[in-house]
């Protein structure tokens, strides 16, 4: 869905905005400076999570040229953003600001802190707060690309431009993590989308008051995401960290291999990271070298329960069970690597996921938890209990794949064109571990010390139930219960599932 709307700014200038996708609106402020919002596209598929409201700043795209050119100044544009909020009838709004519009996003947040619910600054500049982007920054970042075939020509052009001696060459490749056909087409559209006259007014020397802006940002209660590209020089990740330090509630994310337009370099990574930030029900932590998104329910002071979903699932699949457990427990449900809004690093061994869970517990300061795992999540939970027994107070395994060589074996999977909300590479990786599990995984069952409950799905499950019984026999003191509901017990028979959790002391 793409539609266009208009509204009148404070001085009567008619401004345009474009709607992409459906759902709760996300106000998107384009950079450039003063580039039409068309270059943002659908922000790497972020429109699947939110309705993007792409504002054409005055004098760009479908917005009218103002009668007074001084209104192109960044601090004057704050009133246009406020007029858009009022036009849309939003009491508070989520805001994403890219590049030079990072200054506009900061000034708006400082001027109207009560109107900002969440603020994402994507590869922002922060002249408004006194954080510079220096020629040395840009050249140092550019030199990281020395192995690229276009490097020598583009570096010479960048150096000449920064010294002001020659602006005819193209340094565009340094703005992109990959200088491929998509990046080249994106760069080629820039001259037609940019209002150069307005850009010269946007950040004139008298525009900003950094001390005042810093004071305002230091008092901002809204959560902030600062997202930098690993390969970007505007800003470098180091400068982005300086910007992040301006905010009291902030997350800094550096996109691997990303440039100044990170949604082009890795759309999935970008959409998951930004989408998770703007999802009020999700939080994120860094654990074991990746970002793990998770949901919580219940009183933070209550005993903790951690729920691990199965393959192709995500944390939201536990919602009904979690809401019930939250009456007496603090519930945590992460998106496992390669799933949902967590990172999709491409490598999916059970030991990696085991260590992800341990690092997740560490990141949240969780000590002895009740650990509940469904299917693949049950395999991971079993390995956590084996490797880190001191962290597990109770272990519940819901119809987990038994850790014995498969018979029959799963065939090599064939990928389809279906759009998935998990990384396809999870499928062949986990199938291989299902067929040929590490012998240590079954041997380790005898060393599990936590009280354990294994809930089998019975005859309707695709898993061999006799092997689940064998698995339960190897775990000291494990109680085996069969709920004849198939593999997805907590979905198909939630009351029976909860009753077993209660009898185990988890509810």
Secondary structure as the mmCIF struct_conf table of DSSP 4:
data_model
#
loop_
_struct_conf.conf_type_id
_struct_conf.id
_struct_conf.beg_label_comp_id
_struct_conf.beg_label_asym_id
_struct_conf.beg_label_seq_id
_struct_conf.end_label_comp_id
_struct_conf.end_label_asym_id
_struct_conf.end_label_seq_id
STRN STRN1 UNK A 2 UNK A 8
TURN_TY1_P TURN_TY1_P1 UNK A 10 UNK A 11
BEND BEND1 UNK A 12 UNK A 12
STRN STRN2 UNK A 14 UNK A 20
BEND BEND2 UNK A 21 UNK A 24
STRN STRN3 UNK A 25 UNK A 29
TURN_TY1_P TURN_TY1_P2 UNK A 32 UNK A 34
STRN STRN4 UNK A 35 UNK A 35
HELX_RH_3T_P HELX_RH_3T_P1 UNK A 37 UNK A 40
TURN_TY1_P TURN_TY1_P3 UNK A 41 UNK A 42
HELX_RH_3T_P HELX_RH_3T_P2 UNK A 43 UNK A 48
TURN_TY1_P TURN_TY1_P4 UNK A 49 UNK A 49
BEND BEND3 UNK A 50 UNK A 50
STRN STRN5 UNK A 51 UNK A 56
TURN_TY1_P TURN_TY1_P5 UNK A 58 UNK A 59
BEND BEND4 UNK A 60 UNK A 60
TURN_TY1_P TURN_TY1_P6 UNK A 61 UNK A 62
BEND BEND5 UNK A 63 UNK A 63
HELX_LH_PP_P HELX_LH_PP_P1 UNK A 64 UNK A 66
BEND BEND6 UNK A 67 UNK A 67
HELX_RH_3T_P HELX_RH_3T_P3 UNK A 69 UNK A 72
BEND BEND7 UNK A 73 UNK A 73
HELX_RH_AL_P HELX_RH_AL_P1 UNK A 74 UNK A 88
TURN_TY1_P TURN_TY1_P7 UNK A 89 UNK A 89
BEND BEND8 UNK A 91 UNK A 92
STRN STRN6 UNK A 93 UNK A 98
TURN_TY1_P TURN_TY1_P8 UNK A 99 UNK A 100
HELX_RH_AL_P HELX_RH_AL_P2 UNK A 101 UNK A 111
HELX_RH_3T_P HELX_RH_3T_P4 UNK A 113 UNK A 115
STRN STRN7 UNK A 116 UNK A 122
BEND BEND9 UNK A 123 UNK A 123
STRN STRN8 UNK A 126 UNK A 126
HELX_RH_3T_P HELX_RH_3T_P5 UNK A 127 UNK A 129
TURN_TY1_P TURN_TY1_P9 UNK A 130 UNK A 130
STRN STRN9 UNK A 131 UNK A 131
HELX_RH_AL_P HELX_RH_AL_P3 UNK A 135 UNK A 143
TURN_TY1_P TURN_TY1_P10 UNK A 144 UNK A 147
BEND BEND10 UNK A 148 UNK A 148
TURN_TY1_P TURN_TY1_P11 UNK A 149 UNK A 150
HELX_RH_AL_P HELX_RH_AL_P4 UNK A 151 UNK A 163
TURN_TY1_P TURN_TY1_P12 UNK A 164 UNK A 164
BEND BEND11 UNK A 165 UNK A 165
BEND BEND12 UNK A 169 UNK A 169
HELX_RH_3T_P HELX_RH_3T_P6 UNK A 172 UNK A 175
BEND BEND13 UNK A 176 UNK A 178
BEND BEND14 UNK A 180 UNK A 180
HELX_RH_AL_P HELX_RH_AL_P5 UNK A 181 UNK A 188
TURN_TY1_P TURN_TY1_P13 UNK A 189 UNK A 189
HELX_RH_AL_P HELX_RH_AL_P6 UNK A 190 UNK A 193
STRN STRN10 UNK A 194 UNK A 194
HELX_RH_AL_P HELX_RH_AL_P7 UNK A 196 UNK A 202
TURN_TY1_P TURN_TY1_P14 UNK A 203 UNK A 203
TURN_TY1_P TURN_TY1_P15 UNK A 205 UNK A 206
BEND BEND15 UNK A 207 UNK A 207
HELX_RH_AL_P HELX_RH_AL_P8 UNK A 210 UNK A 218
TURN_TY1_P TURN_TY1_P16 UNK A 219 UNK A 219
BEND BEND16 UNK A 222 UNK A 222
STRN STRN11 UNK A 223 UNK A 229
TURN_TY1_P TURN_TY1_P17 UNK A 230 UNK A 231
BEND BEND17 UNK A 233 UNK A 233
TURN_TY1_P TURN_TY1_P18 UNK A 234 UNK A 235
HELX_RH_AL_P HELX_RH_AL_P9 UNK A 237 UNK A 244
TURN_TY1_P TURN_TY1_P19 UNK A 245 UNK A 246
BEND BEND18 UNK A 248 UNK A 249
STRN STRN12 UNK A 250 UNK A 255
TURN_TY1_P TURN_TY1_P20 UNK A 256 UNK A 257
BEND BEND19 UNK A 260 UNK A 261
HELX_RH_AL_P HELX_RH_AL_P10 UNK A 262 UNK A 265
HELX_RH_AL_P HELX_RH_AL_P11 UNK A 267 UNK A 278
TURN_TY1_P TURN_TY1_P21 UNK A 280 UNK A 281
STRN STRN13 UNK A 283 UNK A 287
TURN_TY1_P TURN_TY1_P22 UNK A 288 UNK A 289
STRN STRN14 UNK A 290 UNK A 297
BEND BEND20 UNK A 298 UNK A 298
TURN_TY1_P TURN_TY1_P23 UNK A 300 UNK A 301
BEND BEND21 UNK A 302 UNK A 302
STRN STRN15 UNK A 303 UNK A 308
TURN_TY1_P TURN_TY1_P24 UNK A 311 UNK A 312
HELX_RH_3T_P HELX_RH_3T_P7 UNK A 315 UNK A 318
HELX_RH_AL_P HELX_RH_AL_P12 UNK A 319 UNK A 325
TURN_TY1_P TURN_TY1_P25 UNK A 326 UNK A 328
STRN STRN16 UNK A 329 UNK A 334
HELX_LH_PP_P HELX_LH_PP_P2 UNK A 335 UNK A 336
TURN_TY1_P TURN_TY1_P26 UNK A 337 UNK A 338
STRN STRN17 UNK A 339 UNK A 339
TURN_TY1_P TURN_TY1_P27 UNK A 340 UNK A 341
BEND BEND22 UNK A 342 UNK A 342
BEND BEND23 UNK A 346 UNK A 346
HELX_RH_AL_P HELX_RH_AL_P13 UNK A 350 UNK A 364
TURN_TY1_P TURN_TY1_P28 UNK A 365 UNK A 365
BEND BEND24 UNK A 368 UNK A 368
STRN STRN18 UNK A 369 UNK A 374
TURN_TY1_P TURN_TY1_P29 UNK A 375 UNK A 375
HELX_RH_AL_P HELX_RH_AL_P14 UNK A 376 UNK A 387
HELX_RH_3T_P HELX_RH_3T_P8 UNK A 389 UNK A 391
STRN STRN19 UNK A 392 UNK A 398
BEND BEND25 UNK A 399 UNK A 399
HELX_LH_PP_P HELX_LH_PP_P3 UNK A 400 UNK A 402
BEND BEND26 UNK A 403 UNK A 404
BEND BEND27 UNK A 407 UNK A 408
HELX_LH_PP_P HELX_LH_PP_P4 UNK A 409 UNK A 413
BEND BEND28 UNK A 417 UNK A 417
BEND BEND29 UNK A 421 UNK A 421
STRN STRN20 UNK A 422 UNK A 422
TURN_TY1_P TURN_TY1_P30 UNK A 424 UNK A 424
HELX_RH_AL_P HELX_RH_AL_P15 UNK A 425 UNK A 435
BEND BEND30 UNK A 436 UNK A 436
HELX_RH_AL_P HELX_RH_AL_P16 UNK A 439 UNK A 443
HELX_RH_3T_P HELX_RH_3T_P9 UNK A 444 UNK A 447
BEND BEND31 UNK A 450 UNK A 450
STRN STRN21 UNK A 451 UNK A 456
HELX_RH_3T_P HELX_RH_3T_P10 UNK A 458 UNK A 460
BEND BEND32 UNK A 461 UNK A 463
HELX_RH_AL_P HELX_RH_AL_P17 UNK A 465 UNK A 474
BEND BEND33 UNK A 475 UNK A 475
TURN_TY1_P TURN_TY1_P31 UNK A 476 UNK A 477
HELX_LH_PP_P HELX_LH_PP_P5 UNK A 478 UNK A 478
STRN STRN22 UNK A 479 UNK A 482
BEND BEND34 UNK A 484 UNK A 485
BEND BEND35 UNK A 487 UNK A 487
HELX_RH_AL_P HELX_RH_AL_P18 UNK A 489 UNK A 492
HELX_RH_AL_P HELX_RH_AL_P19 UNK A 494 UNK A 504
TURN_TY1_P TURN_TY1_P32 UNK A 505 UNK A 505
#
